[in-house]
Amino acid sequence: MSADVLMEIAGVRMDVPSGQPVVVLKEAAGARRLPIWVGTNEATSIVFALQGIRPPRPLTHDLLLSVVGALGRSVTGVVVHTVEDTVFHAAITFDNSTVVDARASDALALAARTGCPVRCATAVLDEAGLVLSADGELREQAGDAPREAEAQVREFRDFLDQVDPEDFQS
């Protein structure tokens, strides 16, 4: 199994062409970014947690953390470990070393609430990550990227050029 890279949740953006939210993870000690397309509910949950917004009633991720706490456990980390056909898979680790499989979006929503470390398998970052150059431009990683990957990079660059933080406010 490949090593894990420490990541940070850089934010949630709106993919203009598809209208679908994207969580962007950034390498804590590097220039790579990992875009993960998520559902609207998960994006809202992550944005609320990142901005410290407490809804009047608990969201699903708040409820899950309440249940985990009521059972005497806590979340200690999440790892994005696999990507298959643009679907990201993650694992949530608890303080008793229990590991539970999860959608990446749900794991990231829990991480945003708990402040636990977010890691990504090196193989996933090598496959799906983008490099942020010193001038702030997203570029393909070194090596010969297939044409499909190059098209995805261009599409993501266009998305970042057009995104507005107001897209996520209700």
C-alpha positions as CSV (number, residue, x, y, z in Angstrom):
1,M,0.0,0.0,0.0
2,S,1.3,3.5,-0.9
3,A,2.2,6.1,1.7
4,D,-0.3,8.8,2.7
5,V,0.2,12.5,2.1
6,L,-1.1,15.1,4.6
7,M,-3.8,17.3,3.0
8,E,-5.9,20.3,3.9
9,I,-9.4,21.2,2.8
10,A,-8.7,24.3,0.7
11,G,-12.4,24.9,0.1
12,V,-15.5,24.1,-1.8
13,R,-16.0,25.5,-5.3
14,M,-18.8,25.3,-7.9
15,D,-18.0,23.6,-11.2
16,V,-19.6,26.1,-13.6
17,P,-20.1,23.8,-16.6
18,S,-21.9,21.0,-14.5
19,G,-23.2,23.1,-11.6
20,Q,-21.7,20.4,-9.3
21,P,-19.7,21.3,-6.2
22,V,-16.1,20.4,-5.9
23,V,-14.1,20.0,-2.7
24,V,-10.5,21.0,-3.3
25,L,-7.8,19.4,-1.1
26,K,-4.3,20.9,-1.1
27,E,-1.1,19.1,-0.2
28,A,0.0,20.5,3.2
29,A,3.7,20.5,2.2
30,G,3.5,20.7,-1.6
31,A,1.9,22.2,-4.7
32,R,-0.6,19.5,-5.6
33,R,-4.4,19.9,-5.4
34,L,-7.0,17.2,-5.5
35,P,-10.5,18.1,-6.8
36,I,-13.2,15.8,-5.6
37,W,-16.7,16.3,-7.1
38,V,-19.4,15.9,-4.4
39,G,-23.1,16.2,-3.9
40,T,-24.9,19.4,-2.9
41,N,-25.8,18.3,0.6
42,E,-22.3,17.2,1.3
43,A,-20.8,20.4,-0.1
44,T,-23.2,22.5,2.1
45,S,-22.3,20.4,5.1
46,I,-18.5,21.0,4.5
47,V,-19.0,24.7,3.8
48,F,-21.0,25.1,7.0
49,A,-18.3,23.3,9.0
50,L,-15.4,25.3,7.5
51,Q,-17.2,28.6,8.1
52,G,-18.3,27.7,11.6
53,I,-22.0,28.0,10.7
54,R,-24.3,26.1,13.1
55,P,-27.7,25.3,11.5
56,P,-30.7,25.4,13.7
57,R,-31.1,21.6,13.5
58,P,-28.2,19.2,13.1
59,L,-27.2,18.1,9.7
60,T,-26.6,14.4,9.0
61,H,-22.8,14.8,9.7
62,D,-23.5,16.6,13.0
63,L,-25.9,13.8,14.0
64,L,-23.2,11.2,13.2
65,L,-20.7,12.9,15.3
66,S,-23.2,13.2,18.2
67,V,-23.8,9.4,18.0
68,V,-20.0,8.7,17.8
69,G,-19.5,10.9,20.9
70,A,-22.4,9.3,22.7
71,L,-20.7,6.0,22.2
72,G,-17.6,7.3,23.8
73,R,-15.5,7.5,20.6
74,S,-14.0,10.3,18.5
75,V,-12.8,10.6,14.9
76,T,-9.0,10.7,14.7
77,G,-8.4,10.9,10.9
78,V,-9.6,10.3,7.4
79,V,-7.8,8.9,4.4
80,V,-8.8,9.2,0.7
81,H,-7.4,5.9,-0.3
82,T,-8.8,5.0,-3.8
83,V,-10.1,6.5,-6.9
84,E,-12.1,4.4,-9.4
85,D,-13.6,6.0,-12.5
86,T,-13.5,9.4,-10.8
87,V,-15.2,8.1,-7.7
88,F,-13.1,8.7,-4.5
89,H,-13.2,6.2,-1.6
90,A,-12.1,7.1,1.9
91,A,-11.8,5.6,5.4
92,I,-12.6,7.1,8.7
93,T,-10.4,6.1,11.7
94,F,-11.7,6.3,15.3
95,D,-9.7,6.7,18.6
96,N,-10.0,2.9,19.2
97,S,-8.3,2.2,15.8
98,T,-11.6,1.1,14.2
99,V,-11.6,2.0,10.5
100,V,-14.9,2.5,8.6
101,D,-15.2,2.7,4.8
102,A,-16.9,5.9,3.6
103,R,-17.6,8.2,0.7
104,A,-14.8,10.8,0.5
105,S,-17.4,13.6,0.8
106,D,-18.8,12.2,4.1
107,A,-15.3,11.6,5.5
108,L,-14.3,15.2,4.6
109,A,-17.5,16.6,6.2
110,L,-16.5,14.8,9.4
111,A,-12.9,16.0,9.1
112,A,-14.1,19.6,8.6
113,R,-16.1,19.3,11.8
114,T,-13.5,17.7,14.0
115,G,-10.2,19.2,12.6
116,C,-8.7,15.7,12.4
117,P,-5.9,15.1,9.9
118,V,-6.9,14.5,6.3
119,R,-4.6,12.2,4.3
120,C,-4.5,11.0,0.7
121,A,-2.9,7.9,-0.7
122,T,0.1,8.9,-2.8
123,A,-1.2,6.8,-5.7
124,V,-4.5,8.7,-5.7
125,L,-2.7,12.0,-5.6
126,D,-0.4,10.9,-8.4
127,E,-3.4,9.8,-10.5
128,A,-5.9,12.5,-9.9
129,G,-3.9,15.4,-8.4
130,L,-3.1,18.7,-10.2
131,V,0.1,20.8,-9.6
132,L,-0.2,24.4,-8.6
133,S,2.8,26.3,-10.0
134,A,4.5,29.2,-8.3
135,D,2.4,31.6,-10.5
136,G,-0.8,30.0,-9.2
137,E,-1.5,28.2,-12.4
138,L,-2.8,24.6,-12.3
139,R,-0.7,22.3,-14.4
140,E,-0.5,18.6,-15.2
141,Q,1.9,16.6,-13.1
142,A,5.2,15.6,-14.6
143,G,5.1,12.8,-17.1
144,D,3.0,12.0,-20.1
145,A,-0.6,12.6,-19.1
146,P,-3.3,11.1,-21.4
147,R,-5.4,13.5,-23.4
148,E,-8.4,12.9,-21.2
149,A,-6.4,14.0,-18.2
150,E,-5.2,17.1,-20.0
151,A,-8.8,17.9,-20.9
152,Q,-9.8,17.6,-17.3
153,V,-7.0,19.9,-16.2
154,R,-8.2,22.5,-18.8
155,E,-11.8,22.2,-17.6
156,F,-10.7,22.6,-13.9
157,R,-8.6,25.7,-14.8
158,D,-11.6,27.2,-16.6
159,F,-13.8,26.4,-13.6
160,L,-11.4,28.1,-11.1
161,D,-11.2,31.2,-13.3
162,Q,-15.0,31.5,-13.3
163,V,-16.0,30.4,-9.7
164,D,-17.4,33.0,-7.3
165,P,-17.6,32.4,-3.6
166,E,-21.2,33.8,-3.7
167,D,-22.2,30.6,-5.6
168,F,-22.3,28.8,-2.2
169,Q,-24.4,31.2,-0.2
170,S,-28.0,30.6,0.2
